[in-house]
Amino acid sequence: MRIPSRGLCAVNALADLAARQSDKPVSLASIAARQGISLSYLEQVFAKLRGADLVRSVRGPGGGYRLARPANQITIADVCSVFRQDSTGEANGEVHGQFWSNMQALLDSLLARISLADVIDQQAVPTIRALAAE
């Protein structure tokens, strides 16, 4: 049970993109500079996000990226699932394999209820606390 580092990078970069998105696309170079990550790494991340239809690219001068849909319609689970590796064989035969499968399902359920808009509006933590109280 883990969120890959590319998934974490993608969440941060998409939150950055969503917070700055207006009528002009946002360049990857500007996101990379603000996030302190290499442009080539971010290009790889966004290629996967584009393939998952979470972002759209705009070519040409002044080009960059936009979210494919509103930030409140993109969940953290949507983003992380793009980078999740198949781990079906990891727990086979282990005594506690079912426990970790259940924990992963719980985490997935939680991440599916938190949107990029929640992250931008700093509502992710209150949302998590409210869900934990249920």
DSSP file (Angstrom, degrees, kcal/mol; ACC not computed):
  #  RESIDUE AA STRUCTURE BP1 BP2  ACC     N-H-->O    O-->H-N    N-H-->O    O-->H-N    TCO  KAPPA ALPHA  PHI   PSI    X-CA   Y-CA   Z-CA
    1    1 A M              0   0    0      0, 0.0     2,-0.3     0, 0.0   100,-0.0   0.000 360.0 360.0 360.0 109.9    0.0    0.0    0.0
    2    2 A R        -     0   0    0    102,-0.0   102,-0.0     2,-0.0     0, 0.0  -0.987 360.0-123.0-161.9 158.9    1.7    3.2   -1.2
    3    3 A I        -     0   0    0     -2,-0.3     5,-0.1    81,-0.1    81,-0.1  -0.945  41.6-121.8-104.0 118.4    1.2    6.2   -3.4
    4    4 A P    >>  -     0   0    0      0, 0.0     4,-1.8     0, 0.0     3,-0.7  -0.185  18.7-115.8 -59.5 152.2    4.1    6.3   -5.9
    5    5 A S  H 3> S+     0   0    0      1,-0.3     4,-2.6     2,-0.2     5,-0.2   0.835 117.4  57.2 -60.3 -32.6    6.3    9.4   -5.9
    6    6 A R  H 3> S+     0   0    0      2,-0.2     4,-2.4     1,-0.2    -1,-0.3   0.857 104.5  53.1 -66.1 -32.6    5.1   10.3   -9.4
    7    7 A G  H <> S+     0   0    0     -3,-0.7     4,-2.2     2,-0.2    -2,-0.2   0.913 110.2  46.3 -66.0 -42.9    1.5   10.3   -8.0
    8    8 A L  H  X S+     0   0    0     -4,-1.8     4,-2.2     2,-0.2    -2,-0.2   0.918 113.2  49.7 -64.4 -43.4    2.5   12.7   -5.3
    9    9 A C  H  X S+     0   0    0     -4,-2.6     4,-2.8     1,-0.2    -2,-0.2   0.913 110.5  51.2 -59.6 -43.7    4.3   14.9   -7.8
   10   10 A A  H  X S+     0   0    0     -4,-2.4     4,-2.8     2,-0.2     5,-0.2   0.898 108.3  50.7 -63.3 -42.4    1.2   14.8  -10.1
   11   11 A V  H  X S+     0   0    0     -4,-2.2     4,-2.3     2,-0.2    -1,-0.2   0.943 113.8  45.1 -61.2 -47.3   -1.1   15.8   -7.3
   12   12 A N  H  X S+     0   0    0     -4,-2.2     4,-2.2     1,-0.2    -2,-0.2   0.918 115.3  47.0 -62.7 -43.9    1.1   18.8   -6.4
   13   13 A A  H  X S+     0   0    0     -4,-2.8     4,-2.7     2,-0.2    -2,-0.2   0.891 113.0  48.4 -67.3 -39.8    1.6   19.8  -10.0
   14   14 A L  H  X S+     0   0    0     -4,-2.8     4,-3.0     2,-0.2    -1,-0.2   0.872 110.4  51.2 -69.3 -35.9   -2.1   19.6  -10.9
   15   15 A A  H  X S+     0   0    0     -4,-2.3     4,-2.3    -5,-0.2    -2,-0.2   0.913 111.4  48.7 -64.3 -41.3   -3.0   21.6   -7.8
   16   16 A D  H  X S+     0   0    0     -4,-2.2     4,-1.3     2,-0.2    -2,-0.2   0.938 113.4  47.1 -60.1 -48.2   -0.5   24.2   -8.9
   17   17 A L  H  X S+     0   0    0     -4,-2.7     4,-1.2     1,-0.2     3,-0.4   0.927 113.0  48.3 -59.7 -47.6   -2.0   24.1  -12.4
   18   18 A A  H  < S+     0   0    0     -4,-3.0     3,-0.2     1,-0.2    -1,-0.2   0.870 109.5  52.6 -63.9 -37.9   -5.6   24.4  -11.1
   19   19 A A  H  < S+     0   0    0     -4,-2.3    -1,-0.2     1,-0.2    -2,-0.2   0.775 119.3  35.0 -69.5 -25.5   -4.7   27.3   -8.8
   20   20 A R  H  < S+     0   0    0     -4,-1.3    -1,-0.2    -3,-0.4    -2,-0.2   0.452  87.5 120.2-107.9  -3.4   -3.2   29.3  -11.7
   21   21 A Q     <  +     0   0    0     -4,-1.2     2,-0.2    -3,-0.2    45,-0.1  -0.435  27.3 139.4 -68.8 130.9   -5.4   28.2  -14.5
   22   22 A S  S    S-     0   0    0      2,-1.1     4,-0.1    -2,-0.2    -1,-0.1  -0.391  76.7 -49.5-137.2-140.0   -7.3   31.1  -16.2
   23   23 A D  S    S+     0   0    0     -2,-0.2    -2,-0.1     2,-0.1     0, 0.0   0.613 122.8  70.4 -79.7  -9.3   -8.0   31.7  -19.9
   24   24 A K  S    S-     0   0    0      1,-0.0    -2,-1.1    39,-0.0    39,-0.1  -0.860  89.5-115.6-105.6 141.3   -4.3   31.1  -20.6
   25   25 A P        -     0   0    0      0, 0.0     2,-0.5     0, 0.0    41,-0.2  -0.323  29.2-119.7 -67.9 159.1   -2.7   27.7  -20.4
   26   26 A V  B     -A   65   0A   0     39,-2.5    39,-2.6    -4,-0.1     2,-0.1  -0.866  23.6-126.2-104.8 131.8    0.1   27.1  -17.8
   27   27 A S     >  -     0   0    0     -2,-0.5     4,-1.7    37,-0.2     5,-0.1  -0.467   8.0-133.9 -78.1 147.2    3.6   26.1  -18.9
   28   28 A L  H  > S+     0   0    0      1,-0.2     4,-3.2     2,-0.2     5,-0.2   0.849 106.2  61.7 -65.1 -33.7    5.3   23.1  -17.5
   29   29 A A  H  > S+     0   0    0      1,-0.2     4,-2.1     2,-0.2    -1,-0.2   0.901 104.9  46.9 -60.4 -40.4    8.4   25.2  -17.0
   30   30 A S  H  > S+     0   0    0      2,-0.2     4,-2.2     1,-0.2    -1,-0.2   0.893 113.7  47.5 -70.0 -38.2    6.6   27.5  -14.6
   31   31 A I  H  X S+     0   0    0     -4,-1.7     4,-2.7     2,-0.2     5,-0.2   0.936 111.8  50.8 -65.3 -45.6    5.1   24.6  -12.7
   32   32 A A  H  X>S+     0   0    0     -4,-3.2     5,-1.8     1,-0.2     4,-1.3   0.904 110.8  49.1 -59.0 -42.7    8.5   22.8  -12.5
   33   33 A A  H  <5S+     0   0    0     -4,-2.1     3,-0.2    -5,-0.2    -1,-0.2   0.926 114.1  44.6 -64.2 -44.9   10.1   26.0  -11.2
   34   34 A R  H  <5S+     0   0    0     -4,-2.2    -2,-0.2     1,-0.2    -1,-0.2   0.872 118.2  43.7 -67.7 -36.2    7.5   26.6   -8.5
   35   35 A Q  H  <5S-     0   0    0     -4,-2.7    -1,-0.2    -5,-0.2    -2,-0.2   0.591 106.1-126.2 -86.6 -10.8    7.5   22.9   -7.5
   36   36 A G  T  <5 +     0   0    0     -4,-1.3     2,-0.3     1,-0.3    -3,-0.2   0.869  66.6 123.7  69.5  36.9   11.2   22.6   -7.5
   37   37 A I      < -     0   0    0     -5,-1.8    -1,-0.3    -6,-0.2    -2,-0.1  -0.865  68.0 -89.2-125.6 162.1   11.3   19.6   -9.8
   38   38 A S     >  -     0   0    0     -2,-0.3     4,-2.1     1,-0.1     5,-0.2  -0.408  26.4-132.8 -73.3 145.4   13.0   18.9  -13.1
   39   39 A L  H  > S+     0   0    0      1,-0.2     4,-2.4     2,-0.2     5,-0.2   0.884 106.3  54.6 -63.0 -39.9   11.2   19.8  -16.3
   40   40 A S  H  > S+     0   0    0      2,-0.2     4,-1.6     1,-0.2    -1,-0.2   0.890 108.7  48.4 -65.0 -37.7   12.0   16.5  -17.9
   41   41 A Y  H  > S+     0   0    0      2,-0.2     4,-2.0     1,-0.2    -1,-0.2   0.926 112.1  49.2 -64.6 -44.7   10.5   14.6  -15.0
   42   42 A L  H  X S+     0   0    0     -4,-2.1     4,-2.8     1,-0.2    -2,-0.2   0.858 106.2  56.7 -65.1 -35.3    7.4   16.8  -15.1
   43   43 A E  H  X S+     0   0    0     -4,-2.4     4,-1.8     2,-0.2    -1,-0.2   0.897 107.5  48.8 -61.5 -40.2    7.0   16.2  -18.8
   44   44 A Q  H  X S+     0   0    0     -4,-1.6     4,-1.5     2,-0.2    -2,-0.2   0.913 111.9  48.8 -64.8 -42.8    7.0   12.4  -18.2
   45   45 A V  H  X S+     0   0    0     -4,-2.0     4,-2.0     1,-0.2     3,-0.2   0.931 112.4  47.4 -62.4 -46.5    4.3   12.9  -15.5
   46   46 A F  H  X S+     0   0    0     -4,-2.8     4,-2.7     1,-0.2    -1,-0.2   0.790 103.7  61.6 -70.5 -27.1    2.1   15.1  -17.7
   47   47 A A  H  X S+     0   0    0     -4,-1.8     4,-1.9    -5,-0.2    -1,-0.2   0.918 108.8  43.5 -61.7 -41.4    2.4   12.7  -20.6
   48   48 A K  H  X S+     0   0    0     -4,-1.5     4,-1.5    -3,-0.2    -2,-0.2   0.897 113.3  51.0 -69.4 -40.3    0.7   10.0  -18.4
   49   49 A L  H  <>S+     0   0    0     -4,-2.0     5,-2.7     1,-0.2     6,-0.8   0.888 110.1  50.1 -64.3 -38.4   -1.8   12.6  -17.1
   50   50 A R  H ><5S+     0   0    0     -4,-2.7     3,-1.6     1,-0.2    -1,-0.2   0.910 108.5  52.7 -64.9 -42.4   -2.6   13.5  -20.7
   51   51 A G  H 3<5S+     0   0    0     -4,-1.9    -1,-0.2     1,-0.3    -2,-0.2   0.794 108.5  50.6 -62.9 -28.4   -3.0    9.9  -21.6
   52   52 A A  T 3<5S-     0   0    0     -4,-1.5    -1,-0.3    -5,-0.1    -2,-0.2   0.353 115.7-118.5 -89.8   4.9   -5.5    9.5  -18.8
   53   53 A D  T < 5S+     0   0    0     -3,-1.6    -3,-0.2     2,-0.2    -2,-0.1   0.836  80.9 121.3  60.2  37.0   -7.4   12.5  -20.0
   54   54 A L  S   <S+     0   0    0     -5,-2.7    14,-2.6     1,-0.2    15,-0.5   0.685  75.9  26.2 -95.9 -24.2   -6.8   14.6  -16.9
   55   55 A V  E     -B   67   0A   0     -6,-0.8     2,-0.4    12,-0.3    12,-0.2  -0.929  67.1-146.3-133.7 160.2   -5.1   17.4  -18.7
   56   56 A R  E     -B   66   0A   0     10,-2.7    10,-2.2    -2,-0.3     2,-0.3  -0.982  16.9-136.6-125.1 139.7   -5.1   18.9  -22.2
   57   57 A S  E     -B   65   0A   0     -2,-0.4     2,-0.5     8,-0.2     8,-0.2  -0.711   6.8-155.2 -96.6 148.8   -2.1   20.4  -23.9
   58   58 A V  E     -B   64   0A   0      6,-3.0     6,-1.7    -2,-0.3     2,-0.1  -0.989  18.1-149.7-121.3 119.7   -2.2   23.6  -25.9
   59   59 A R        +     0   0    0     -2,-0.5     6,-0.0     4,-0.2     0, 0.0  -0.379  48.3  35.5 -87.4 164.8    0.6   23.9  -28.5
   60   60 A G  S >  S-     0   0    0     -2,-0.1     3,-2.2     3,-0.1    -2,-0.1  -0.226 101.4 -14.5  94.1-179.0    2.3   26.9  -29.9
   61   61 A P  T 3  S+     0   0    0      0, 0.0     3,-0.1     0, 0.0    -2,-0.0  -0.341 136.5  16.8 -58.8 134.4    3.5   30.2  -28.5
   62   62 A G  T 3  S+     0   0    0      1,-0.2    -2,-0.1   -38,-0.0    -3,-0.1   0.626  99.9 144.1  75.9  12.4    1.9   30.8  -25.1
   63   63 A G    <   +     0   0    0     -3,-2.2     2,-0.3   -39,-0.1    -4,-0.2  -0.103   6.4 120.2 -76.3 179.0    1.0   27.1  -25.0
   64   64 A G  E     - B   0  58A   0     -6,-1.7    -6,-3.0   -37,-0.1     2,-0.3  -0.949  56.4 -46.2 162.6-141.3    1.0   24.9  -21.9
   65   65 A Y  E     -AB  26  57A   0    -39,-2.6   -39,-2.5    -2,-0.3     2,-0.3  -0.915  33.3-173.6-130.0 153.1   -1.6   22.8  -20.1
   66   66 A R  E     - B   0  56A   0    -10,-2.2   -10,-2.7    -2,-0.3     2,-0.2  -0.939  39.5 -96.2-132.9 156.5   -5.1   23.0  -18.8
   67   67 A L  E     - B   0  55A   0     -2,-0.3   -12,-0.3   -12,-0.2   -13,-0.1  -0.509  27.6-135.2 -68.0 145.0   -7.2   20.7  -16.7
   68   68 A A  S    S+     0   0    0    -14,-2.6   -13,-0.2    -2,-0.2    -1,-0.1   0.728  87.4   7.9 -75.9 -22.1   -9.4   18.5  -18.8
   69   69 A R  S    S-     0   0    0    -15,-0.5    -1,-0.1     1,-0.0     5,-0.1  -0.939 105.0 -62.5-148.6 169.2  -12.3   19.1  -16.4
   70   70 A P    >   -     0   0    0      0, 0.0     3,-2.3     0, 0.0     4,-0.3  -0.157  47.2-116.2 -58.1 150.0  -13.0   21.3  -13.4
   71   71 A A  G >  S+     0   0    0      1,-0.3    46,-1.2     2,-0.2     3,-1.1   0.788 114.6  59.9 -58.6 -30.3  -10.8   20.8  -10.3
   72   72 A N  G 3  S+     0   0    0      1,-0.2    -1,-0.3    44,-0.2    43,-0.0   0.552 103.5  53.1 -77.6  -4.4  -13.8   19.8   -8.3
   73   73 A Q  G <  S+     0   0    0     -3,-2.3     2,-0.6     1,-0.1    -1,-0.2   0.330  93.7  78.9-109.1   5.1  -14.4   16.9  -10.7
   74   74 A I    <   -     0   0    0     -3,-1.1    42,-2.3    -4,-0.3    43,-0.3  -0.959  68.6-159.2-114.0 116.9  -10.8   15.4  -10.5
   75   75 A T  B  >  -C  115   0B   0     -2,-0.6     4,-1.7    40,-0.2    40,-0.3  -0.529  29.6-118.1 -93.3 161.9  -10.2   13.4   -7.4
   76   76 A I  H  > S+     0   0    0     38,-2.7     4,-2.9    35,-0.9     5,-0.2   0.843 118.3  57.6 -63.8 -32.9   -6.9   12.5   -5.9
   77   77 A A  H  > S+     0   0    0     34,-1.5     4,-2.4    37,-0.4    -1,-0.2   0.891 101.8  55.0 -63.9 -39.0   -7.7    8.9   -6.6
   78   78 A D  H  > S+     0   0    0     33,-0.3     4,-0.7     2,-0.2    -2,-0.2   0.930 113.3  42.1 -56.8 -45.5   -8.1    9.7  -10.3
   79   79 A V  H >X S+     0   0    0     -4,-1.7     3,-1.0     1,-0.2     4,-0.5   0.946 115.7  46.7 -69.0 -50.0   -4.6   11.1  -10.3
   80   80 A C  H >X S+     0   0    0     -4,-2.9     3,-1.2     1,-0.3     4,-0.7   0.830 102.6  64.0 -65.4 -32.3   -2.9    8.4   -8.2
   81   81 A S  H 3< S+     0   0    0     -4,-2.4     3,-0.4     1,-0.3    -1,-0.3   0.783  93.1  64.0 -64.3 -24.9   -4.5    5.6  -10.1
   82   82 A V  H << S+     0   0    0     -3,-1.0    -1,-0.3    -4,-0.7    -2,-0.2   0.826 112.2  34.9 -63.8 -31.0   -2.6    6.7  -13.2
   83   83 A F  H << S+     0   0    0     -3,-1.2     2,-0.2    -4,-0.5    -1,-0.2   0.383  87.1 121.0-107.9   1.6    0.7    5.9  -11.4
   84   84 A R     <  -     0   0    0     -4,-0.7     2,-0.3    -3,-0.4   -81,-0.1  -0.492  54.1-141.7 -71.7 132.3   -0.3    2.9   -9.4
   85   85 A Q        -     0   0    0     -2,-0.2     2,-0.5     1,-0.1    -2,-0.1  -0.666  27.2 -99.7 -91.0 149.4    1.7   -0.2  -10.2
   86   86 A D        +     0   0    0     -2,-0.3     3,-0.1     1,-0.1    -1,-0.1  -0.559  46.0 168.2 -68.8 119.6    0.1   -3.6  -10.3
   87   87 A S    >>  +     0   0    0     -2,-0.5     3,-1.2     1,-0.1     4,-0.6  -0.002  31.8 124.0-121.4  27.6    0.9   -5.2   -7.0
   88   88 A T  T 34 S+     0   0    0      1,-0.3     3,-0.3     2,-0.1     4,-0.3   0.822  76.1  48.1 -61.4 -31.4   -1.5   -8.2   -7.2
   89   89 A G  T 34 S+     0   0    0      1,-0.2     3,-0.4    -3,-0.1    -1,-0.3   0.606  91.4  81.9 -85.3 -10.9    1.3  -10.7   -6.7
   90   90 A E  T <4 S+     0   0    0     -3,-1.2    -1,-0.2     1,-0.2    -2,-0.1   0.906 100.0  32.0 -62.3 -44.4    2.9   -9.0   -3.7
   91   91 A A  S >< S+     0   0    0     -4,-0.6     3,-2.2    -3,-0.3     6,-0.3   0.455  83.1 129.7 -98.6   0.1    0.6  -10.3   -1.0
   92   92 A N  T 3  S+     0   0    0     -3,-0.4     3,-0.1     1,-0.3    -3,-0.0  -0.333  83.9   5.7 -58.7 127.6   -0.3  -13.7   -2.5
   93   93 A G  T 3  S+     0   0    0      1,-0.3    -1,-0.3    -2,-0.1     2,-0.2   0.346  98.5 128.1  83.3  -7.3    0.2  -16.4    0.1
   94   94 A E    X   -     0   0    0     -3,-2.2     3,-1.0     1,-0.1     4,-0.3  -0.593  62.8-132.8 -84.1 145.7    1.0  -13.9    2.9
   95   95 A V  T 3  S+     0   0    0      1,-0.2     3,-0.4    -2,-0.2     4,-0.2   0.875 107.6  39.3 -61.8 -38.7   -0.9  -14.2    6.2
   96   96 A H  T 3> S+     0   0    0      1,-0.2     4,-1.9     2,-0.1    -1,-0.2   0.250  81.9 108.7 -99.6  12.6   -1.6  -10.5    6.3
   97   97 A G  H <> S+     0   0    0     -3,-1.0     4,-2.0    -6,-0.3    -1,-0.2   0.880  78.6  51.6 -56.8 -41.1   -2.3  -10.0    2.6
   98   98 A Q  H  > S+     0   0    0     -3,-0.4     4,-2.5    -4,-0.3    -1,-0.2   0.876 105.5  56.3 -65.8 -37.4   -6.0   -9.5    3.1
   99   99 A F  H  > S+     0   0    0      1,-0.2     4,-2.3     2,-0.2    -1,-0.2   0.943 109.6  44.9 -57.6 -48.6   -5.3   -6.8    5.7
  100  100 A W  H  X S+     0   0    0     -4,-1.9     4,-2.4     1,-0.2    -1,-0.2   0.849 110.9  53.8 -68.5 -33.7   -3.2   -4.8    3.2
  101  101 A S  H  X S+     0   0    0     -4,-2.0     4,-2.1    -5,-0.2    -1,-0.2   0.916 110.6  47.0 -63.4 -42.3   -5.8   -5.3    0.5
  102  102 A N  H  X S+     0   0    0     -4,-2.5     4,-2.1     2,-0.2    -2,-0.2   0.889 111.1  51.4 -66.2 -39.3   -8.5   -3.9    2.8
  103  103 A M  H  X S+     0   0    0     -4,-2.3     4,-2.5     2,-0.2    -2,-0.2   0.903 109.3  50.6 -64.2 -40.5   -6.2   -1.0    3.8
  104  104 A Q  H  X S+     0   0    0     -4,-2.4     4,-2.8     2,-0.2    -2,-0.2   0.909 109.8  50.4 -63.2 -41.9   -5.6   -0.2    0.1
  105  105 A A  H  X S+     0   0    0     -4,-2.1     4,-2.2     2,-0.2    -1,-0.2   0.889 110.7  49.7 -63.5 -39.1   -9.4   -0.2   -0.5
  106  106 A L  H  X S+     0   0    0     -4,-2.1     4,-2.1     2,-0.2    -2,-0.2   0.920 112.2  47.1 -65.0 -44.6   -9.9    2.1    2.4
  107  107 A L  H  X S+     0   0    0     -4,-2.5     4,-2.8     2,-0.2     5,-0.2   0.920 111.5  51.2 -62.6 -44.3   -7.2    4.5    1.2
  108  108 A D  H  X S+     0   0    0     -4,-2.8     4,-1.7     1,-0.2    -2,-0.2   0.906 109.3  51.1 -59.3 -42.2   -8.7    4.4   -2.3
  109  109 A S  H  < S+     0   0    0     -4,-2.2     4,-0.4     2,-0.2    -1,-0.2   0.899 111.7  47.2 -62.7 -41.4  -12.1    5.2   -0.9
  110  110 A L  H >< S+     0   0    0     -4,-2.1     3,-1.5     1,-0.2     4,-0.2   0.935 111.7  49.1 -65.5 -47.2  -10.8    8.2    1.0
  111  111 A L  H >< S+     0   0    0     -4,-2.8   -34,-1.5     1,-0.3     3,-1.0   0.779 103.3  62.2 -66.2 -26.2   -8.8    9.6   -2.0
  112  112 A A  T 3< S+     0   0    0     -4,-1.7    -1,-0.3     1,-0.2    -2,-0.2   0.636 102.1  52.8 -72.6 -12.9  -11.9    9.3   -4.2
  113  113 A R  T <  S+     0   0    0     -3,-1.5     2,-0.5    -4,-0.4    -1,-0.2   0.378  95.3  78.3-103.1   2.6  -13.7   11.7   -1.9
  114  114 A I    <   -     0   0    0     -3,-1.0   -38,-2.7    -4,-0.2   -37,-0.4  -0.957  65.1-163.2-116.5 123.1  -11.0   14.5   -2.1
  115  115 A S  B  >  -C   75   0B   0     -2,-0.5     4,-1.6   -40,-0.3   -40,-0.2  -0.521  35.2-109.7 -98.8 167.1  -10.8   16.7   -5.2
  116  116 A L  H  > S+     0   0    0    -42,-2.3     4,-2.7   -45,-1.1   -44,-0.2   0.872 121.5  59.4 -59.6 -36.2   -8.1   18.9   -6.5
  117  117 A A  H  > S+     0   0    0    -46,-1.2     4,-2.8   -43,-0.3    -1,-0.2   0.889 102.0  52.9 -60.6 -38.7  -10.4   21.8   -5.5
  118  118 A D  H  4>S+     0   0    0    -47,-0.2     5,-3.6     2,-0.2     6,-1.0   0.905 109.9  48.4 -61.5 -41.2  -10.3   20.6   -1.9
  119  119 A V  H ><5S+     0   0    0     -4,-1.6     3,-1.1     3,-0.2    -2,-0.2   0.936 113.8  45.7 -64.6 -46.7   -6.5   20.6   -2.0
  120  120 A I  H 3<5S+     0   0    0     -4,-2.7    -2,-0.2     1,-0.3    -1,-0.2   0.912 115.3  46.2 -63.1 -43.6   -6.4   24.1   -3.5
  121  121 A D  T 3<5S-     0   0    0     -4,-2.8    -1,-0.3    -5,-0.2    -2,-0.2   0.354 113.4-118.7 -82.6   6.9   -9.0   25.4   -1.0
  122  122 A Q  T < 5S+     0   0    0     -3,-1.1    -3,-0.2    -4,-0.2    -4,-0.1   0.852  80.2 123.6  56.8  38.6   -7.2   23.7    1.9
  123  123 A Q     >< +     0   0    0     -5,-3.6     4,-2.2    -6,-0.2    -4,-0.2   0.380  40.6  92.5-104.0   0.8  -10.2   21.6    2.6
  124  124 A A  H  > S+     0   0    0     -6,-1.0     4,-2.6     2,-0.2     5,-0.2   0.930  86.8  46.7 -63.1 -45.9   -8.5   18.2    2.2
  125  125 A V  H  > S+     0   0    0      2,-0.2     4,-2.6     1,-0.2     5,-0.2   0.941 113.6  46.9 -66.0 -47.5   -7.6   17.9    5.9
  126  126 A P  H  > S+     0   0    0      0, 0.0     4,-2.4     0, 0.0    -1,-0.2   0.891 112.8  51.7 -59.8 -35.9  -11.1   18.9    7.2
  127  127 A T  H  X S+     0   0    0     -4,-2.2     4,-2.4     2,-0.2    -2,-0.2   0.929 110.2  48.1 -64.0 -44.5  -12.6   16.5    4.6
  128  128 A I  H  X S+     0   0    0     -4,-2.6     4,-2.4     1,-0.2    -1,-0.2   0.917 112.0  49.6 -61.9 -43.8  -10.4   13.7    5.9
  129  129 A R  H  X S+     0   0    0     -4,-2.6     4,-1.5     1,-0.2    -1,-0.2   0.909 111.2  49.1 -62.9 -41.7  -11.3   14.4    9.5
  130  130 A A  H  X S+     0   0    0     -4,-2.4     4,-0.6     1,-0.2    -1,-0.2   0.909 112.4  47.8 -64.7 -41.5  -15.0   14.4    8.7
  131  131 A L  H >< S+     0   0    0     -4,-2.4     3,-0.7     1,-0.2    -1,-0.2   0.873 109.3  53.6 -66.8 -36.4  -14.7   11.1    6.8
  132  132 A A  H 3< S+     0   0    0     -4,-2.4    -1,-0.2     1,-0.2    -2,-0.2   0.812 104.5  56.0 -67.3 -29.3  -12.7    9.6    9.7
  133  133 A A  H 3<        0   0    0     -4,-1.5    -1,-0.2     1,-0.2    -2,-0.2   0.667 360.0 360.0 -77.3 -15.9  -15.5   10.6   12.1
  134  134 A E    <<        0   0    0     -3,-0.7    -1,-0.2    -4,-0.6    -2,-0.1   0.503 360.0 360.0 -66.8 360.0  -18.1    8.7   10.1
